[in-house]
């Protein structure tokens, strides 16, 4: 429901599109739910994750639920 919140450095360059729903679903998620863009994990591709696992590095999943919040003026 709604649109993924793009980080300002991306939103200032283009409008949101259908790819963002998949692109901004963090690889660390167990379940969908956050309305915050998971920029900390954007560089993790499926290939990188496979490479890390092959080297014996464990990855743990979490669920981040961040609300849209309200702006106070």
Phi and psi restraints in degrees (range 20) as a CNS / XPLOR table:
assign (resid 1 and name C) (resid 2 and name N)
       (resid 2 and name CA) (resid 2 and name C) 1.0 90.3 20.0 2
assign (resid 2 and name N) (resid 2 and name CA)
       (resid 2 and name C) (resid 3 and name N) 1.0 -160.4 20.0 2
assign (resid 2 and name C) (resid 3 and name N)
       (resid 3 and name CA) (resid 3 and name C) 1.0 -128.5 20.0 2
assign (resid 3 and name N) (resid 3 and name CA)
       (resid 3 and name C) (resid 4 and name N) 1.0 147.2 20.0 2
assign (resid 3 and name C) (resid 4 and name N)
       (resid 4 and name CA) (resid 4 and name C) 1.0 -60.7 20.0 2
assign (resid 4 and name N) (resid 4 and name CA)
       (resid 4 and name C) (resid 5 and name N) 1.0 136.7 20.0 2
assign (resid 4 and name C) (resid 5 and name N)
       (resid 5 and name CA) (resid 5 and name C) 1.0 -79.5 20.0 2
assign (resid 5 and name N) (resid 5 and name CA)
       (resid 5 and name C) (resid 6 and name N) 1.0 103.8 20.0 2
assign (resid 5 and name C) (resid 6 and name N)
       (resid 6 and name CA) (resid 6 and name C) 1.0 -72.5 20.0 2
assign (resid 6 and name N) (resid 6 and name CA)
       (resid 6 and name C) (resid 7 and name N) 1.0 143.2 20.0 2
assign (resid 6 and name C) (resid 7 and name N)
       (resid 7 and name CA) (resid 7 and name C) 1.0 -61.0 20.0 2
assign (resid 7 and name N) (resid 7 and name CA)
       (resid 7 and name C) (resid 8 and name N) 1.0 148.8 20.0 2
assign (resid 7 and name C) (resid 8 and name N)
       (resid 8 and name CA) (resid 8 and name C) 1.0 -54.0 20.0 2
assign (resid 8 and name N) (resid 8 and name CA)
       (resid 8 and name C) (resid 9 and name N) 1.0 -34.4 20.0 2
assign (resid 8 and name C) (resid 9 and name N)
       (resid 9 and name CA) (resid 9 and name C) 1.0 -71.7 20.0 2
assign (resid 9 and name N) (resid 9 and name CA)
       (resid 9 and name C) (resid 10 and name N) 1.0 -14.8 20.0 2
assign (resid 9 and name C) (resid 10 and name N)
       (resid 10 and name CA) (resid 10 and name C) 1.0 -100.4 20.0 2
assign (resid 10 and name N) (resid 10 and name CA)
       (resid 10 and name C) (resid 11 and name N) 1.0 -45.8 20.0 2
assign (resid 10 and name C) (resid 11 and name N)
       (resid 11 and name CA) (resid 11 and name C) 1.0 -60.9 20.0 2
assign (resid 11 and name N) (resid 11 and name CA)
       (resid 11 and name C) (resid 12 and name N) 1.0 -27.7 20.0 2
assign (resid 11 and name C) (resid 12 and name N)
       (resid 12 and name CA) (resid 12 and name C) 1.0 -75.4 20.0 2
assign (resid 12 and name N) (resid 12 and name CA)
       (resid 12 and name C) (resid 13 and name N) 1.0 -12.8 20.0 2
assign (resid 12 and name C) (resid 13 and name N)
       (resid 13 and name CA) (resid 13 and name C) 1.0 -104.8 20.0 2
assign (resid 13 and name N) (resid 13 and name CA)
       (resid 13 and name C) (resid 14 and name N) 1.0 -22.0 20.0 2
assign (resid 13 and name C) (resid 14 and name N)
       (resid 14 and name CA) (resid 14 and name C) 1.0 -160.6 20.0 2
assign (resid 14 and name N) (resid 14 and name CA)
       (resid 14 and name C) (resid 15 and name N) 1.0 163.5 20.0 2
assign (resid 14 and name C) (resid 15 and name N)
       (resid 15 and name CA) (resid 15 and name C) 1.0 -82.8 20.0 2
assign (resid 15 and name N) (resid 15 and name CA)
       (resid 15 and name C) (resid 16 and name N) 1.0 157.9 20.0 2
assign (resid 15 and name C) (resid 16 and name N)
       (resid 16 and name CA) (resid 16 and name C) 1.0 -64.9 20.0 2
assign (resid 16 and name N) (resid 16 and name CA)
       (resid 16 and name C) (resid 17 and name N) 1.0 147.4 20.0 2
assign (resid 16 and name C) (resid 17 and name N)
       (resid 17 and name CA) (resid 17 and name C) 1.0 -141.4 20.0 2
assign (resid 17 and name N) (resid 17 and name CA)
       (resid 17 and name C) (resid 18 and name N) 1.0 -179.6 20.0 2
assign (resid 17 and name C) (resid 18 and name N)
       (resid 18 and name CA) (resid 18 and name C) 1.0 -62.1 20.0 2
assign (resid 18 and name N) (resid 18 and name CA)
       (resid 18 and name C) (resid 19 and name N) 1.0 -27.8 20.0 2
assign (resid 18 and name C) (resid 19 and name N)
       (resid 19 and name CA) (resid 19 and name C) 1.0 -66.3 20.0 2
assign (resid 19 and name N) (resid 19 and name CA)
       (resid 19 and name C) (resid 20 and name N) 1.0 -26.6 20.0 2
assign (resid 19 and name C) (resid 20 and name N)
       (resid 20 and name CA) (resid 20 and name C) 1.0 -62.3 20.0 2
assign (resid 20 and name N) (resid 20 and name CA)
       (resid 20 and name C) (resid 21 and name N) 1.0 -31.0 20.0 2
assign (resid 20 and name C) (resid 21 and name N)
       (resid 21 and name CA) (resid 21 and name C) 1.0 -58.6 20.0 2
assign (resid 21 and name N) (resid 21 and name CA)
       (resid 21 and name C) (resid 22 and name N) 1.0 -43.9 20.0 2
assign (resid 21 and name C) (resid 22 and name N)
       (resid 22 and name CA) (resid 22 and name C) 1.0 -80.0 20.0 2
assign (resid 22 and name N) (resid 22 and name CA)
       (resid 22 and name C) (resid 23 and name N) 1.0 -41.7 20.0 2
assign (resid 22 and name C) (resid 23 and name N)
       (resid 23 and name CA) (resid 23 and name C) 1.0 -63.2 20.0 2
assign (resid 23 and name N) (resid 23 and name CA)
       (resid 23 and name C) (resid 24 and name N) 1.0 -32.0 20.0 2
assign (resid 23 and name C) (resid 24 and name N)
       (resid 24 and name CA) (resid 24 and name C) 1.0 -103.1 20.0 2
assign (resid 24 and name N) (resid 24 and name CA)
       (resid 24 and name C) (resid 25 and name N) 1.0 14.2 20.0 2
assign (resid 24 and name C) (resid 25 and name N)
       (resid 25 and name CA) (resid 25 and name C) 1.0 -88.6 20.0 2
assign (resid 25 and name N) (resid 25 and name CA)
       (resid 25 and name C) (resid 26 and name N) 1.0 110.7 20.0 2
assign (resid 25 and name C) (resid 26 and name N)
       (resid 26 and name CA) (resid 26 and name C) 1.0 -60.4 20.0 2
assign (resid 26 and name N) (resid 26 and name CA)
       (resid 26 and name C) (resid 27 and name N) 1.0 143.0 20.0 2
assign (resid 26 and name C) (resid 27 and name N)
       (resid 27 and name CA) (resid 27 and name C) 1.0 -67.2 20.0 2
assign (resid 27 and name N) (resid 27 and name CA)
       (resid 27 and name C) (resid 28 and name N) 1.0 -16.7 20.0 2
assign (resid 27 and name C) (resid 28 and name N)
       (resid 28 and name CA) (resid 28 and name C) 1.0 -85.3 20.0 2
assign (resid 28 and name N) (resid 28 and name CA)
       (resid 28 and name C) (resid 29 and name N) 1.0 -7.3 20.0 2
assign (resid 28 and name C) (resid 29 and name N)
       (resid 29 and name CA) (resid 29 and name C) 1.0 -73.1 20.0 2
assign (resid 29 and name N) (resid 29 and name CA)
       (resid 29 and name C) (resid 30 and name N) 1.0 138.6 20.0 2
assign (resid 29 and name C) (resid 30 and name N)
       (resid 30 and name CA) (resid 30 and name C) 1.0 -90.7 20.0 2
assign (resid 30 and name N) (resid 30 and name CA)
       (resid 30 and name C) (resid 31 and name N) 1.0 -40.6 20.0 2
assign (resid 30 and name C) (resid 31 and name N)
       (resid 31 and name CA) (resid 31 and name C) 1.0 -134.8 20.0 2
assign (resid 31 and name N) (resid 31 and name CA)
       (resid 31 and name C) (resid 32 and name N) 1.0 153.5 20.0 2
assign (resid 31 and name C) (resid 32 and name N)
       (resid 32 and name CA) (resid 32 and name C) 1.0 -73.0 20.0 2
assign (resid 32 and name N) (resid 32 and name CA)
       (resid 32 and name C) (resid 33 and name N) 1.0 154.8 20.0 2
assign (resid 32 and name C) (resid 33 and name N)
       (resid 33 and name CA) (resid 33 and name C) 1.0 164.2 20.0 2
assign (resid 33 and name N) (resid 33 and name CA)
       (resid 33 and name C) (resid 34 and name N) 1.0 -28.8 20.0 2
assign (resid 33 and name C) (resid 34 and name N)
       (resid 34 and name CA) (resid 34 and name C) 1.0 -75.6 20.0 2
assign (resid 34 and name N) (resid 34 and name CA)
       (resid 34 and name C) (resid 35 and name N) 1.0 148.1 20.0 2
assign (resid 34 and name C) (resid 35 and name N)
       (resid 35 and name CA) (resid 35 and name C) 1.0 -108.4 20.0 2
assign (resid 35 and name N) (resid 35 and name CA)
       (resid 35 and name C) (resid 36 and name N) 1.0 16.9 20.0 2
assign (resid 35 and name C) (resid 36 and name N)
       (resid 36 and name CA) (resid 36 and name C) 1.0 -103.7 20.0 2
assign (resid 36 and name N) (resid 36 and name CA)
       (resid 36 and name C) (resid 37 and name N) 1.0 136.7 20.0 2
assign (resid 36 and name C) (resid 37 and name N)
       (resid 37 and name CA) (resid 37 and name C) 1.0 -69.5 20.0 2
assign (resid 37 and name N) (resid 37 and name CA)
       (resid 37 and name C) (resid 38 and name N) 1.0 125.7 20.0 2
assign (resid 37 and name C) (resid 38 and name N)
       (resid 38 and name CA) (resid 38 and name C) 1.0 -82.2 20.0 2
assign (resid 38 and name N) (resid 38 and name CA)
       (resid 38 and name C) (resid 39 and name N) 1.0 65.1 20.0 2
assign (resid 38 and name C) (resid 39 and name N)
       (resid 39 and name CA) (resid 39 and name C) 1.0 -64.3 20.0 2
assign (resid 39 and name N) (resid 39 and name CA)
       (resid 39 and name C) (resid 40 and name N) 1.0 -23.4 20.0 2
assign (resid 39 and name C) (resid 40 and name N)
       (resid 40 and name CA) (resid 40 and name C) 1.0 -66.4 20.0 2
assign (resid 40 and name N) (resid 40 and name CA)
       (resid 40 and name C) (resid 41 and name N) 1.0 -21.3 20.0 2
assign (resid 40 and name C) (resid 41 and name N)
       (resid 41 and name CA) (resid 41 and name C) 1.0 -110.6 20.0 2
assign (resid 41 and name N) (resid 41 and name CA)
       (resid 41 and name C) (resid 42 and name N) 1.0 8.1 20.0 2
assign (resid 41 and name C) (resid 42 and name N)
       (resid 42 and name CA) (resid 42 and name C) 1.0 -62.1 20.0 2
assign (resid 42 and name N) (resid 42 and name CA)
       (resid 42 and name C) (resid 43 and name N) 1.0 -27.4 20.0 2
assign (resid 42 and name C) (resid 43 and name N)
       (resid 43 and name CA) (resid 43 and name C) 1.0 -82.9 20.0 2
assign (resid 43 and name N) (resid 43 and name CA)
       (resid 43 and name C) (resid 44 and name N) 1.0 -4.0 20.0 2
assign (resid 43 and name C) (resid 44 and name N)
       (resid 44 and name CA) (resid 44 and name C) 1.0 -85.1 20.0 2
assign (resid 44 and name N) (resid 44 and name CA)
       (resid 44 and name C) (resid 45 and name N) 1.0 108.0 20.0 2
assign (resid 44 and name C) (resid 45 and name N)
       (resid 45 and name CA) (resid 45 and name C) 1.0 -94.8 20.0 2
assign (resid 45 and name N) (resid 45 and name CA)
       (resid 45 and name C) (resid 46 and name N) 1.0 164.3 20.0 2
assign (resid 45 and name C) (resid 46 and name N)
       (resid 46 and name CA) (resid 46 and name C) 1.0 -57.4 20.0 2
assign (resid 46 and name N) (resid 46 and name CA)
       (resid 46 and name C) (resid 47 and name N) 1.0 -35.0 20.0 2
assign (resid 46 and name C) (resid 47 and name N)
       (resid 47 and name CA) (resid 47 and name C) 1.0 -66.8 20.0 2
assign (resid 47 and name N) (resid 47 and name CA)
       (resid 47 and name C) (resid 48 and name N) 1.0 -41.5 20.0 2
assign (resid 47 and name C) (resid 48 and name N)
       (resid 48 and name CA) (resid 48 and name C) 1.0 -65.2 20.0 2
assign (resid 48 and name N) (resid 48 and name CA)
       (resid 48 and name C) (resid 49 and name N) 1.0 -41.7 20.0 2
assign (resid 48 and name C) (resid 49 and name N)
       (resid 49 and name CA) (resid 49 and name C) 1.0 -60.4 20.0 2
assign (resid 49 and name N) (resid 49 and name CA)
       (resid 49 and name C) (resid 50 and name N) 1.0 -43.1 20.0 2
assign (resid 49 and name C) (resid 50 and name N)
       (resid 50 and name CA) (resid 50 and name C) 1.0 -62.8 20.0 2
assign (resid 50 and name N) (resid 50 and name CA)
       (resid 50 and name C) (resid 51 and name N) 1.0 -41.1 20.0 2
assign (resid 50 and name C) (resid 51 and name N)
       (resid 51 and name CA) (resid 51 and name C) 1.0 -63.3 20.0 2
assign (resid 51 and name N) (resid 51 and name CA)
       (resid 51 and name C) (resid 52 and name N) 1.0 -42.6 20.0 2
assign (resid 51 and name C) (resid 52 and name N)
       (resid 52 and name CA) (resid 52 and name C) 1.0 -63.8 20.0 2
assign (resid 52 and name N) (resid 52 and name CA)
       (resid 52 and name C) (resid 53 and name N) 1.0 -45.1 20.0 2
assign (resid 52 and name C) (resid 53 and name N)
       (resid 53 and name CA) (resid 53 and name C) 1.0 -61.4 20.0 2
assign (resid 53 and name N) (resid 53 and name CA)
       (resid 53 and name C) (resid 54 and name N) 1.0 -39.4 20.0 2
assign (resid 53 and name C) (resid 54 and name N)
       (resid 54 and name CA) (resid 54 and name C) 1.0 -63.5 20.0 2
assign (resid 54 and name N) (resid 54 and name CA)
       (resid 54 and name C) (resid 55 and name N) 1.0 -26.1 20.0 2
assign (resid 54 and name C) (resid 55 and name N)
       (resid 55 and name CA) (resid 55 and name C) 1.0 -90.5 20.0 2
assign (resid 55 and name N) (resid 55 and name CA)
       (resid 55 and name C) (resid 56 and name N) 1.0 6.5 20.0 2
assign (resid 55 and name C) (resid 56 and name N)
       (resid 56 and name CA) (resid 56 and name C) 1.0 84.7 20.0 2
assign (resid 56 and name N) (resid 56 and name CA)
       (resid 56 and name C) (resid 57 and name N) 1.0 14.8 20.0 2
assign (resid 56 and name C) (resid 57 and name N)
       (resid 57 and name CA) (resid 57 and name C) 1.0 -89.3 20.0 2
assign (resid 57 and name N) (resid 57 and name CA)
       (resid 57 and name C) (resid 58 and name N) 1.0 122.6 20.0 2
assign (resid 57 and name C) (resid 58 and name N)
       (resid 58 and name CA) (resid 58 and name C) 1.0 -83.0 20.0 2
assign (resid 58 and name N) (resid 58 and name CA)
       (resid 58 and name C) (resid 59 and name N) 1.0 140.3 20.0 2
assign (resid 58 and name C) (resid 59 and name N)
       (resid 59 and name CA) (resid 59 and name C) 1.0 -115.1 20.0 2
assign (resid 59 and name N) (resid 59 and name CA)
       (resid 59 and name C) (resid 60 and name N) 1.0 138.0 20.0 2
assign (resid 59 and name C) (resid 60 and name N)
       (resid 60 and name CA) (resid 60 and name C) 1.0 -115.3 20.0 2
assign (resid 60 and name N) (resid 60 and name CA)
       (resid 60 and name C) (resid 61 and name N) 1.0 142.5 20.0 2
assign (resid 60 and name C) (resid 61 and name N)
       (resid 61 and name CA) (resid 61 and name C) 1.0 -98.9 20.0 2
assign (resid 61 and name N) (resid 61 and name CA)
       (resid 61 and name C) (resid 62 and name N) 1.0 144.4 20.0 2
assign (resid 61 and name C) (resid 62 and name N)
       (resid 62 and name CA) (resid 62 and name C) 1.0 -137.3 20.0 2
assign (resid 62 and name N) (resid 62 and name CA)
       (resid 62 and name C) (resid 63 and name N) 1.0 164.7 20.0 2
assign (resid 62 and name C) (resid 63 and name N)
       (resid 63 and name CA) (resid 63 and name C) 1.0 -118.7 20.0 2
assign (resid 63 and name N) (resid 63 and name CA)
       (resid 63 and name C) (resid 64 and name N) 1.0 119.6 20.0 2
assign (resid 63 and name C) (resid 64 and name N)
       (resid 64 and name CA) (resid 64 and name C) 1.0 -103.2 20.0 2
assign (resid 64 and name N) (resid 64 and name CA)
       (resid 64 and name C) (resid 65 and name N) 1.0 116.7 20.0 2
assign (resid 64 and name C) (resid 65 and name N)
       (resid 65 and name CA) (resid 65 and name C) 1.0 -111.3 20.0 2
assign (resid 65 and name N) (resid 65 and name CA)
       (resid 65 and name C) (resid 66 and name N) 1.0 106.0 20.0 2
assign (resid 65 and name C) (resid 66 and name N)
       (resid 66 and name CA) (resid 66 and name C) 1.0 -118.0 20.0 2
assign (resid 66 and name N) (resid 66 and name CA)
       (resid 66 and name C) (resid 67 and name N) 1.0 124.4 20.0 2
assign (resid 66 and name C) (resid 67 and name N)
       (resid 67 and name CA) (resid 67 and name C) 1.0 -79.9 20.0 2
assign (resid 67 and name N) (resid 67 and name CA)
       (resid 67 and name C) (resid 68 and name N) 1.0 165.3 20.0 2
assign (resid 67 and name C) (resid 68 and name N)
       (resid 68 and name CA) (resid 68 and name C) 1.0 -68.3 20.0 2
assign (resid 68 and name N) (resid 68 and name CA)
       (resid 68 and name C) (resid 69 and name N) 1.0 -25.1 20.0 2
assign (resid 68 and name C) (resid 69 and name N)
       (resid 69 and name CA) (resid 69 and name C) 1.0 68.7 20.0 2
assign (resid 69 and name N) (resid 69 and name CA)
       (resid 69 and name C) (resid 70 and name N) 1.0 -174.0 20.0 2
assign (resid 69 and name C) (resid 70 and name N)
       (resid 70 and name CA) (resid 70 and name C) 1.0 -136.0 20.0 2
assign (resid 70 and name N) (resid 70 and name CA)
       (resid 70 and name C) (resid 71 and name N) 1.0 147.2 20.0 2
assign (resid 70 and name C) (resid 71 and name N)
       (resid 71 and name CA) (resid 71 and name C) 1.0 -90.3 20.0 2
assign (resid 71 and name N) (resid 71 and name CA)
       (resid 71 and name C) (resid 72 and name N) 1.0 129.5 20.0 2
assign (resid 71 and name C) (resid 72 and name N)
       (resid 72 and name CA) (resid 72 and name C) 1.0 -103.3 20.0 2
assign (resid 72 and name N) (resid 72 and name CA)
       (resid 72 and name C) (resid 73 and name N) 1.0 135.6 20.0 2
